Amino acid sequence: MIFEVWAPKATAVEVDVLGGRRAMSPGEGGWWTAEVEGAGHGTRYAFVVDGDGPYPDPRTRRQPEGIFGQSAVYEHARFTWSDHDWKGRDLRGAVIYELHIGTFTPEGTFASAIEKLPHLVELCVDFVEVMPVAPVPGGRNWGYDGVDLYAVNETYGGPDGLKSFVDACHRAGIGVILDVVYNHLGPSGNFLRPFGPYFSGFDGSYWGEAVNLDGPESDEVRRYFIGNALQWLRDYHIDGLRLDAVHALHDKRAKHLLAELSEEVDALACSVGRPLSLIAESDLNDPRMVRSLDAGGLGMTAQWDDDVHHALHCAVSGESHGYYQDFAQLSALAKVLTQGVVHDGTHSSFRARAHGSSFAGVPGHRLVACLQNHDQIGNRPAGDRLPIPALKLGAGLLLTSPFTPMLFMGEEWGARTPFLFFSDHVEPELRDSEGVRREREFDGFGYVWEAPNPSDEESFLSSKLDWGEVKEEAHWSLLCWYRDLIALRKALPELSDPRLDRVRVELDRLGKWLLVWRGKLAVAVNFSQESVTLPLSPGTVLLASDEPVTADGEGLRLPAQSMAICRPPSR
């Protein structure tokens, strides 16, 4: 077989394979090649650059012994797929379920996650969004310290394990979105630097050095990341990618990396004959992110919408510290439900400046919204989740909203287990300072930072879901509520209608209740600690509620902290 590697500045490159080192030949564009007889699937190898190394292949498909071991040849064609009837799934009208493979089940593997797919089928979600699976230091990590970006964490089951998981999801009618990180690489086991100018030389974000997207020799660096994205979608049958923190991608070229990636993915979608989605995590509140390329946008299918989360969180929790301070009033919730964002050029108190731009004309399905996600739970010192009463109200608003809803694993039954930040760095200095770095990252967020040590194994183990909770009455009742809401959303077109200009909101001047009109349907929510009567006409038909409610000549009477979805008589 032929080994190849990009090393444009090297004067000599060798491949260490089959018990010896073999010189590689230089070619065009800084690529080196060597043909080695007898090498094939499973063969271990590494590269030596100007006498340094051996290092793993920058495009290694498999790292059997982890990030510090040799690479292994992996042939994609050897896997047998059974998802031949899978035609893909469009993001429009979908419900997403985010999960972390290592804590989704006690075993923390792709194989054990497959066993839980019947639960997701009954919940009626359309996609699972899997947190990053690239190899990481040690045995536990959120995934954002990944290196060897073309490979799959062996702890989870390696490349065949991921393919088996995707295959099983497709057989169950569920699409798969993979979380990928292109704005930085992890601080441990990152061996790209000896091969070429993969990095720009300055800190691109809090998490590490910026990748070289627009400097000298950056053409091939961009291909490294674009090729990685295409690999997941083509070779692993993944249906979409969630792109981590794209605001930390430093690219001053006329054509931004995201626009180039969008073009490539559109072309691949035509080739494979199924829809492929790109979802950007961006805190810019910039509608150009989701506008089409021909309209001057970056062509993303959708983007995460933190403003919706913040407004929902404040409404159901009462918190108003840190970045929540501009979302504390119900008027903020009313604005996001009708305009997509709160900060559309308005002043952000947390940033101490104007922020964002108007999303007028952007359909709601291009905004992925949530009540909880890995960040919004895991970035709290104790990794604590919302309690069941708050989840009932928040889920009711989220799953009847014009946005693309996303749930976080365990949310649907009100999991009591936290989702803490955890890692397992090999180097003592990284392991010992992880907690300090974490505290520094959230300086000014309004927290009294008393968090468990991220390096302690218990931080990881305590974050694993306890599936036994589902059998308890309160948790089972909440799960039924989530199932009913998703079923109702799929049955009633008004609830998935993405047109923000058709959403109307009525507010109680005292901030006790909210009435959201979705076509001819009304979503009524009582946030207060006492019962309230909402001004709805006699003859209102109740479709769903989390608590017993009554409708009479005076209106719809909601108990404390409850909600209902109803159809009032035509007005």
C-alpha positions, 0 to 999 in steps of 0.5 A: 500500500502507499503511505502519504503525509503532508510535510512541506518544510521537511527535508526528510520523512520516513515511515516507521512500519513493519519493523523498520524505517523506510524513506519517503519520496517528496512530491508536489505541494509538500506531500511525501509518499512511500509504497510498502509491500505487505502493509494493509488493514491493521498494520501499525505505522508512524512517521519520522520528520527530519529525525524527530518522532515517530509521530502518529499520522496527522490523518490517522484513521485509527489509534489502537493504543491511544494518542501517544501510540502508533497509527493503524491502517484502517480500510473503510470498505471492510465494514458491512453496512445495513442502512441501504434504505436510509434516505437521510433526514431533513433538519426541518421539523426535527427534534434533536437529542444530544448525548455524550457516549461516555456517560450516556450508559454505565458502560460508556460505549457505542455498543451500549448506546445502541441498546438504549435506542428503543428509548429514543424511538419511543421518545420520537426524536429525529436525530441524536447529536453525539459529542466529539469522539476524536481520541483524547488524553486518558480514558474520560473527557468531554471530547473537546480536547481531541487530537488525531481528528480523523480517528475515533476514541478507542474507549468508545469502540473505535471506528467500527463501533461508531459505524455500528452505532450510526448503522443501528440509528438509521435502522431505527429511523434516527439520524446522527449528528456528530459534534466536531472541533475545528477551532483548536486541538487539545493540549496533550498529544497534538503532534501536528506541529512537526509536520507543517504550519497547522497553527497560526502562532497566536491564541485563537481562544481560551482553549488554545492556539488558533489554527492556520486558516488564512496564513502561508501554507494554509490551503492544505490546512483548510483541506485537512479540516474540510477533508475531515468533515467529508470523511464523517459524512461519507465514510461514516454515513453521518447525517450532519455535523455540529461545528464547535465555537465557529466564532473562534475560527480566525479566517480573513480570506475572501471565502470563509472556511465555513462557506467553503465547507458548505459548498463541499458538503452540498456537493457531497449531498448530491453525490450520496443522495441524502440531505447533509446538515451543518449546524454552527455553534456561534455566539455572534448572533449574526444571521449571515451564519445561516443565510445561503451562499448566494445571498452572501451568507455562510451557508450553515443549515442552522446555528445554536441559539443561546438567547432562546436558552437564556430566556427560557432558563431565566423564566423557569429558574428565576436566575439572573446572574452573569450572562442571564442578566439581560434575559430576566424579564418575561419580555425577553422570552416574548422577544426570542419567541417572535424574533429569534434573539434578544440581542439584535444590535441591542446593548449586552450588559455581560459584554458591555457593548452592543451585540448581534443583528436582526434575524428578520426573515430567518425561519425558526428551524434554522435556530437550534434551541434548548432548555439544557445542553452539555455547556449550560449544565456542565459549565455550572460549578456543580453541573446541576440540572433543572428540577422537574417543575422547571423542566415541565414548563420549559419543555412545554415552551421549547417543544411548541416553539418555532425553533428546532428543539434539542434535548440533553440526555436524561432531561426527558425524565428529569435526571438527578445526576449532574453533568460535570466537567471532567478530563483525564490528562496524562501530564501531571501539570495539566492534570493538577491545574485543570480545576484552576484553568476551569475556574479562571475560564468562568471568572465574572459569570456570577458563580461562587466557584466550588466545583469538584476536581475535573481530574478526579474519576468520581467527577466522570462516574457521577455524571453517568446517567442513572437509568433506574430513575425512569421507574420512579413515578415523578420521573416517569410522569415527566418522561410521558410529558416529553413524549406527549409534547413531541407527539403533539408537535408532530401531529399539529402543524402549527407547533412546528411552523418556523415562521417567526412573524406568525408567533404572537405573545401576550404577557401579564404585566406582573410577569405571572403568565405568558400566552403564546399563539401558534396559529389558532393554538394557544400555549398558556404558561403560569410561572407564579406560585399561585393559580391564575386565570388567563383570558381565553374564551369559553369553549376552549378545548384543552389538548394537553397540560402538565397539571389538571386545569379548568376552562370556564366562562371566566377563562382558563385557570392554571394551577401554580407553575403549570401550563396547557396547550389548547384550542380556543374558539375561532376569534 
